[in-house]
Amino acid sequence: MFGAAFKAVGFPHTYTPIDTPTQADLARMVRELRTGLLFGANVTLPHKKAVLELVDEVDPSASEVGAANVLVRSASGRVIAHNTDAFALSEEIKRATTARSRAVVIGAGGGALAAVAACKMLNFRVTSVTNRSWTSTEETHESPSAELLRKLGALTSPWPTEDRAVPSGRFSTALRLQWSELAMQSDVIIQATSAGMQGGPDGAEVASIVPWSRVVKGAVAIDLVYRPRVTPFLRAAEAAGIKPISGLGMLVEQAEETFRIWTRTEPPEGVMLRAATETLVATTA
């Protein structure tokens, strides 16, 4: 996407992946930004929250969400963290539906934070979140990620499960029902984990927690995963008559906003979407 956009506007910039498997690698990358070896960077899993501790300045877009996906070097050499995910998802939701009362989110990482922030931007009355690692009321309450989500105004609930081995007192059971019941009544259901990415086997497991047959008609299901274009989550939604939306639109929207941050220039219209679509078609053919 970025290579195509840079070429279209005549910029000499290049865009390349940088492997940062450890916190030390992430810190090195931020130093390279600070010294001018790099001008800007995208940040992806699992560093979207951790990178905030390494930069010189946090833009309100990232401080509100508690995660960053874009870094840029200022003229003075300061590294500034931004978040374009929440903006991009809010735009995707606006295109998909005018109903904005209830939303449910699956996940607790940077994508989920962006999803909750997007729903907050659009004034959803209720946004409820669940995550695979929240296997009990106690774990949900004590989880640092759940605490961040609650600070954004989300309800947090244990992972819906029928597993009898999972502790479930009366209070815990009520919370499990809460997420499922809200999912049935939600206008938007957002899958914000990496489940199903590139055909991973966990996609079907995550999709199975949604009571698809009882979700209200007119709801939309958004999967932040964009490869493959049709994930188990989206396949389940479509089978139930729920409008499925892949993560491609959000991916392109956040990239276009990133282009503006880096270059202070409008991205060439349609170029990034065409590049992303052609690449996904080529890699899945």
VOKOL-996262 format. One record per residue (C-alpha): x, y, z; residue number from 0; residue in three letters. Coordinates in Angstrom, 3 decimals, always signed. Layout:
residues N
<<X; Y; Z>; NUM; ALA>,
...
END
This chain:
residues 285
<<+0.000; +0.000; +0.000>; 0; MET>,
<<+2.607; +2.522; +1.034>; 1; PHE>,
<<+4.965; +1.681; -1.809>; 2; GLY>,
<<+2.153; +2.263; -4.296>; 3; ALA>,
<<+1.112; +5.509; -2.613>; 4; ALA>,
<<+4.685; +6.875; -2.455>; 5; PHE>,
<<+5.184; +6.061; -6.134>; 6; LYS>,
<<+1.889; +7.661; -7.127>; 7; ALA>,
<<+2.813; +11.015; -5.546>; 8; VAL>,
<<+6.468; +10.885; -6.612>; 9; GLY>,
<<+8.024; +10.424; -3.170>; 10; PHE>,
<<+11.351; +8.528; -2.933>; 11; PRO>,
<<+10.357; +6.806; +0.341>; 12; HIS>,
<<+10.520; +3.040; +0.890>; 13; THR>,
<<+8.524; +0.894; +3.318>; 14; TYR>,
<<+9.913; -2.327; +4.699>; 15; THR>,
<<+9.154; -4.771; +7.541>; 16; PRO>,
<<+11.433; -4.640; +10.597>; 17; ILE>,
<<+11.393; -7.697; +12.823>; 18; ASP>,
<<+11.134; -6.744; +16.518>; 19; THR>,
<<+10.564; -9.989; +18.437>; 20; PRO>,
<<+11.693; -8.594; +21.804>; 21; THR>,
<<+11.264; -5.433; +23.857>; 22; GLN>,
<<+14.948; -4.674; +23.238>; 23; ALA>,
<<+14.374; -4.865; +19.476>; 24; ASP>,
<<+11.407; -2.526; +19.813>; 25; LEU>,
<<+13.497; -0.052; +21.818>; 26; ALA>,
<<+16.228; -0.195; +19.160>; 27; ARG>,
<<+13.711; +0.617; +16.459>; 28; MET>,
<<+12.488; +3.659; +18.407>; 29; VAL>,
<<+16.116; +4.837; +18.816>; 30; ARG>,
<<+16.602; +4.523; +15.050>; 31; GLU>,
<<+13.582; +6.747; +14.578>; 32; LEU>,
<<+14.968; +9.276; +17.044>; 33; ARG>,
<<+18.333; +9.454; +15.283>; 34; THR>,
<<+16.767; +9.862; +11.851>; 35; GLY>,
<<+17.732; +6.456; +10.465>; 36; LEU>,
<<+13.975; +5.918; +10.079>; 37; LEU>,
<<+11.338; +8.596; +9.538>; 38; PHE>,
<<+8.211; +6.724; +10.560>; 39; GLY>,
<<+6.949; +3.281; +11.485>; 40; ALA>,
<<+3.837; +1.195; +11.952>; 41; ASN>,
<<+3.599; -0.852; +15.143>; 42; VAL>,
<<+1.694; -4.119; +15.199>; 43; THR>,
<<+1.090; -7.071; +17.549>; 44; LEU>,
<<+2.238; -7.479; +20.251>; 45; PRO>,
<<+3.835; -4.041; +20.776>; 46; HIS>,
<<+0.977; -1.550; +20.445>; 47; LYS>,
<<+0.715; -0.908; +24.183>; 48; LYS>,
<<+4.365; -1.399; +25.169>; 49; ALA>,
<<+5.660; +1.149; +22.657>; 50; VAL>,
<<+3.968; +3.990; +24.554>; 51; LEU>,
<<+6.631; +3.663; +27.267>; 52; GLU>,
<<+9.450; +4.168; +24.750>; 53; LEU>,
<<+8.414; +7.252; +22.791>; 54; VAL>,
<<+8.933; +10.937; +23.578>; 55; ASP>,
<<+5.366; +12.086; +23.069>; 56; GLU>,
<<+1.950; +10.439; +22.885>; 57; VAL>,
<<-0.661; +12.029; +20.652>; 58; ASP>,
<<-4.196; +12.200; +22.144>; 59; PRO>,
<<-5.329; +9.614; +19.580>; 60; SER>,
<<-3.000; +7.074; +21.232>; 61; ALA>,
<<-3.299; +8.217; +24.851>; 62; SER>,
<<-7.090; +7.907; +24.679>; 63; GLU>,
<<-6.873; +4.332; +23.398>; 64; VAL>,
<<-3.849; +3.277; +25.420>; 65; GLY>,
<<-2.150; +1.845; +22.336>; 66; ALA>,
<<-0.285; +3.116; +19.271>; 67; ALA>,
<<+0.077; +1.771; +15.765>; 68; ASN>,
<<+1.944; +4.705; +14.159>; 69; VAL>,
<<+5.206; +6.425; +15.072>; 70; LEU>,
<<+6.632; +9.515; +13.407>; 71; VAL>,
<<+9.826; +11.520; +13.903>; 72; ARG>,
<<+9.258; +15.247; +14.368>; 73; SER>,
<<+11.546; +17.932; +12.927>; 74; ALA>,
<<+13.207; +18.210; +16.342>; 75; SER>,
<<+13.894; +14.460; +16.512>; 76; GLY>,
<<+11.142; +13.540; +18.969>; 77; ARG>,
<<+9.317; +10.249; +18.397>; 78; VAL>,
<<+5.552; +10.734; +18.560>; 79; ILE>,
<<+3.045; +7.884; +18.903>; 80; ALA>,
<<-0.361; +8.023; +17.179>; 81; HIS>,
<<-3.305; +5.673; +16.838>; 82; ASN>,
<<-5.120; +5.517; +13.491>; 83; THR>,
<<-6.925; +2.220; +14.203>; 84; ASP>,
<<-9.758; +3.750; +16.251>; 85; ALA>,
<<-10.419; +6.462; +13.676>; 86; PHE>,
<<-10.360; +3.927; +10.840>; 87; ALA>,
<<-12.767; +1.552; +12.577>; 88; LEU>,
<<-15.157; +4.366; +13.465>; 89; SER>,
<<-15.265; +5.300; +9.771>; 90; GLU>,
<<-15.901; +1.667; +8.828>; 91; GLU>,
<<-18.765; +1.398; +11.327>; 92; ILE>,
<<-20.296; +4.651; +10.051>; 93; LYS>,
<<-20.285; +3.269; +6.519>; 94; ARG>,
<<-21.814; -0.028; +7.646>; 95; ALA>,
<<-24.710; +1.025; +9.864>; 96; THR>,
<<-26.573; +3.913; +11.426>; 97; THR>,
<<-27.619; +1.767; +14.407>; 98; ALA>,
<<-25.250; +2.564; +17.278>; 99; ARG>,
<<-26.783; +1.441; +20.536>; 100; SER>,
<<-24.921; -1.741; +21.571>; 101; ARG>,
<<-21.672; -3.365; +20.502>; 102; ALA>,
<<-19.715; -6.403; +21.632>; 103; VAL>,
<<-15.995; -6.939; +21.121>; 104; VAL>,
<<-13.884; -10.103; +21.209>; 105; ILE>,
<<-10.283; -9.566; +22.338>; 106; GLY>,
<<-8.264; -7.498; +24.789>; 107; ALA>,
<<-5.216; -6.284; +22.859>; 108; GLY>,
<<-4.552; -3.144; +20.845>; 109; GLY>,
<<-7.268; -3.994; +18.327>; 110; GLY>,
<<-9.879; -4.345; +21.069>; 111; ALA>,
<<-8.816; -1.051; +22.645>; 112; LEU>,
<<-9.228; +0.623; +19.262>; 113; ALA>,
<<-12.628; -1.051; +18.813>; 114; ALA>,
<<-13.897; +0.204; +22.173>; 115; VAL>,
<<-12.500; +3.682; +21.459>; 116; ALA>,
<<-14.243; +3.695; +18.068>; 117; ALA>,
<<-17.558; +2.765; +19.679>; 118; CYS>,
<<-16.999; +5.519; +22.239>; 119; LYS>,
<<-16.401; +8.039; +19.422>; 120; MET>,
<<-19.719; +7.008; +17.886>; 121; LEU>,
<<-21.594; +7.260; +21.213>; 122; ASN>,
<<-22.624; +3.610; +21.561>; 123; PHE>,
<<-24.585; +3.261; +24.794>; 124; ARG>,
<<-23.096; -0.126; +25.752>; 125; VAL>,
<<-19.891; -1.853; +24.635>; 126; THR>,
<<-19.066; -5.224; +26.173>; 127; SER>,
<<-15.744; -7.066; +25.794>; 128; VAL>,
<<-14.687; -10.657; +26.400>; 129; THR>,
<<-11.335; -12.381; +25.917>; 130; ASN>,
<<-10.110; -15.989; +25.791>; 131; ARG>,
<<-7.777; -15.573; +28.775>; 132; SER>,
<<-10.579; -14.335; +31.031>; 133; TRP>,
<<-11.756; -17.732; +32.214>; 134; THR>,
<<-13.315; -16.550; +35.472>; 135; SER>,
<<-14.829; -13.461; +37.059>; 136; THR>,
<<-11.700; -13.099; +39.194>; 137; GLU>,
<<-9.310; -13.214; +36.242>; 138; GLU>,
<<-11.435; -10.703; +34.384>; 139; THR>,
<<-11.471; -8.330; +37.328>; 140; HIS>,
<<-7.712; -8.611; +37.893>; 141; GLU>,
<<-6.612; -8.459; +34.253>; 142; SER>,
<<-4.577; -5.302; +33.395>; 143; PRO>,
<<-5.980; -5.343; +29.867>; 144; SER>,
<<-9.529; -5.525; +31.213>; 145; ALA>,
<<-8.775; -2.557; +33.446>; 146; GLU>,
<<-7.655; -0.512; +30.416>; 147; LEU>,
<<-10.858; -1.430; +28.602>; 148; LEU>,
<<-12.995; -0.498; +31.605>; 149; ARG>,
<<-11.266; +2.898; +31.727>; 150; LYS>,
<<-12.514; +3.433; +28.172>; 151; LEU>,
<<-16.031; +2.705; +29.400>; 152; GLY>,
<<-16.407; -0.923; +28.347>; 153; ALA>,
<<-18.063; -3.717; +30.283>; 154; LEU>,
<<-15.748; -6.729; +30.656>; 155; THR>,
<<-17.030; -10.293; +30.915>; 156; SER>,
<<-15.475; -13.770; +31.242>; 157; PRO>,
<<-15.144; -15.849; +28.094>; 158; TRP>,
<<-18.505; -17.546; +27.344>; 159; PRO>,
<<-18.022; -21.282; +27.795>; 160; THR>,
<<-19.881; -24.436; +28.716>; 161; GLU>,
<<-16.752; -25.939; +30.268>; 162; ASP>,
<<-17.774; -27.190; +33.703>; 163; ARG>,
<<-14.140; -27.129; +34.833>; 164; ALA>,
<<-14.168; -23.342; +34.706>; 165; VAL>,
<<-15.126; -21.771; +38.057>; 166; PRO>,
<<-18.552; -20.186; +37.759>; 167; SER>,
<<-20.409; -18.971; +40.794>; 168; GLY>,
<<-23.725; -17.212; +40.463>; 169; ARG>,
<<-22.032; -13.846; +39.754>; 170; PHE>,
<<-19.666; -15.354; +37.175>; 171; SER>,
<<-22.501; -17.106; +35.354>; 172; THR>,
<<-24.452; -13.847; +35.185>; 173; ALA>,
<<-21.482; -12.117; +33.549>; 174; LEU>,
<<-21.068; -14.923; +31.028>; 175; ARG>,
<<-24.723; -14.602; +30.112>; 176; LEU>,
<<-24.339; -10.835; +29.965>; 177; GLN>,
<<-21.866; -10.925; +27.062>; 178; TRP>,
<<-23.869; -13.519; +25.121>; 179; SER>,
<<-27.149; -11.703; +25.690>; 180; GLU>,
<<-25.648; -8.404; +24.617>; 181; LEU>,
<<-24.250; -10.097; +21.514>; 182; ALA>,
<<-27.779; -11.173; +20.586>; 183; MET>,
<<-28.994; -7.576; +20.888>; 184; GLN>,
<<-25.960; -5.816; +19.412>; 185; SER>,
<<-25.870; -3.624; +16.347>; 186; ASP>,
<<-22.166; -4.353; +15.818>; 187; VAL>,
<<-20.104; -7.440; +16.694>; 188; ILE>,
<<-16.342; -6.914; +16.407>; 189; ILE>,
<<-13.730; -9.675; +16.266>; 190; GLN>,
<<-10.560; -7.881; +17.416>; 191; ALA>,
<<-8.104; -10.739; +17.933>; 192; THR>,
<<-5.658; -12.327; +15.486>; 193; SER>,
<<-7.786; -15.506; +15.468>; 194; ALA>,
<<-8.115; -16.914; +11.988>; 195; GLY>,
<<-5.284; -14.797; +10.559>; 196; MET>,
<<-3.911; -16.538; +7.465>; 197; GLN>,
<<-6.308; -19.416; +8.078>; 198; GLY>,
<<-5.266; -20.143; +11.678>; 199; GLY>,
<<-7.305; -22.920; +13.352>; 200; PRO>,
<<-8.468; -20.755; +16.264>; 201; ASP>,
<<-10.763; -18.714; +14.025>; 202; GLY>,
<<-13.624; -21.207; +14.290>; 203; ALA>,
<<-13.274; -21.400; +18.089>; 204; GLU>,
<<-13.598; -17.648; +18.468>; 205; VAL>,
<<-16.500; -17.452; +16.025>; 206; ALA>,
<<-18.365; -20.133; +17.971>; 207; SER>,
<<-18.935; -17.980; +21.075>; 208; ILE>,
<<-21.357; -15.714; +19.210>; 209; VAL>,
<<-24.998; -16.970; +19.365>; 210; PRO>,
<<-25.399; -16.251; +15.640>; 211; TRP>,
<<-28.886; -17.686; +15.206>; 212; SER>,
<<-30.221; -15.284; +17.834>; 213; ARG>,
<<-28.397; -12.099; +16.807>; 214; VAL>,
<<-30.822; -9.379; +15.729>; 215; VAL>,
<<-31.290; -8.991; +11.988>; 216; LYS>,
<<-29.674; -5.840; +10.683>; 217; GLY>,
<<-26.584; -6.281; +12.836>; 218; ALA>,
<<-23.129; -6.185; +11.245>; 219; VAL>,
<<-20.109; -8.349; +12.053>; 220; ALA>,
<<-16.651; -6.841; +11.593>; 221; ILE>,
<<-13.496; -8.949; +11.669>; 222; ASP>,
<<-10.293; -6.932; +12.031>; 223; LEU>,
<<-8.451; -9.836; +10.391>; 224; VAL>,
<<-7.994; -9.117; +6.678>; 225; TYR>,
<<-6.164; -12.241; +5.508>; 226; ARG>,
<<-8.010; -14.316; +4.432>; 227; PRO>,
<<-10.758; -12.004; +3.191>; 228; ARG>,
<<-13.380; -14.499; +4.425>; 229; VAL>,
<<-12.601; -15.752; +7.940>; 230; THR>,
<<-14.519; -18.358; +9.976>; 231; PRO>,
<<-16.042; -15.447; +11.920>; 232; PHE>,
<<-17.340; -13.772; +8.751>; 233; LEU>,
<<-18.466; -17.095; +7.304>; 234; ARG>,
<<-20.530; -17.784; +10.439>; 235; ALA>,
<<-22.021; -14.293; +10.337>; 236; ALA>,
<<-23.036; -14.571; +6.694>; 237; GLU>,
<<-24.590; -18.003; +7.248>; 238; ALA>,
<<-26.792; -16.438; +9.934>; 239; ALA>,
<<-27.838; -13.558; +7.683>; 240; GLY>,
<<-25.625; -11.021; +9.462>; 241; ILE>,
<<-23.738; -8.573; +7.238>; 242; LYS>,
<<-20.014; -9.567; +7.242>; 243; PRO>,
<<-17.292; -6.924; +6.938>; 244; ILE>,
<<-13.624; -7.877; +6.558>; 245; SER>,
<<-10.726; -5.966; +8.070>; 246; GLY>,
<<-9.521; -4.762; +4.675>; 247; LEU>,
<<-11.484; -1.507; +4.776>; 248; GLY>,
<<-10.115; -0.620; +8.212>; 249; MET>,
<<-6.607; -1.604; +7.122>; 250; LEU>,
<<-6.744; +0.788; +4.170>; 251; VAL>,
<<-8.453; +3.569; +6.136>; 252; GLU>,
<<-5.815; +3.521; +8.876>; 253; GLN>,
<<-3.039; +3.389; +6.264>; 254; ALA>,
<<-4.402; +6.471; +4.513>; 255; GLU>,
<<-4.519; +8.337; +7.828>; 256; GLU>,
<<-0.975; +7.163; +8.549>; 257; THR>,
<<+0.125; +8.525; +5.168>; 258; PHE>,
<<-1.270; +11.931; +6.171>; 259; ARG>,
<<+0.591; +11.855; +9.499>; 260; ILE>,
<<+3.908; +10.907; +7.919>; 261; TRP>,
<<+3.816; +13.132; +4.845>; 262; THR>,
<<+1.278; +15.887; +5.656>; 263; ARG>,
<<-0.108; +15.068; +2.226>; 264; THR>,
<<-3.416; +13.551; +1.131>; 265; GLU>,
<<-3.007; +9.935; -0.037>; 266; PRO>,
<<-3.708; +9.353; -3.734>; 267; PRO>,
<<-7.364; +8.346; -4.032>; 268; GLU>,
<<-7.978; +4.610; -4.426>; 269; GLY>,
<<-4.305; +3.688; -4.787>; 270; VAL>,
<<-3.886; +2.011; -1.399>; 271; MET>,
<<-7.121; +0.037; -1.698>; 272; LEU>,
<<-6.163; -1.261; -5.140>; 273; ARG>,
<<-2.682; -2.231; -3.943>; 274; ALA>,
<<-4.022; -4.049; -0.886>; 275; ALA>,
<<-6.732; -5.855; -2.845>; 276; THR>,
<<-4.348; -6.956; -5.610>; 277; GLU>,
<<-1.830; -8.234; -3.051>; 278; THR>,
<<-4.436; -10.196; -1.090>; 279; LEU>,
<<-5.828; -11.730; -4.284>; 280; VAL>,
<<-2.316; -12.689; -5.432>; 281; ALA>,
<<-1.331; -14.255; -2.094>; 282; THR>,
<<-4.555; -16.267; -1.728>; 283; THR>,
<<-4.858; -17.403; -5.348>; 284; ALA>,
END
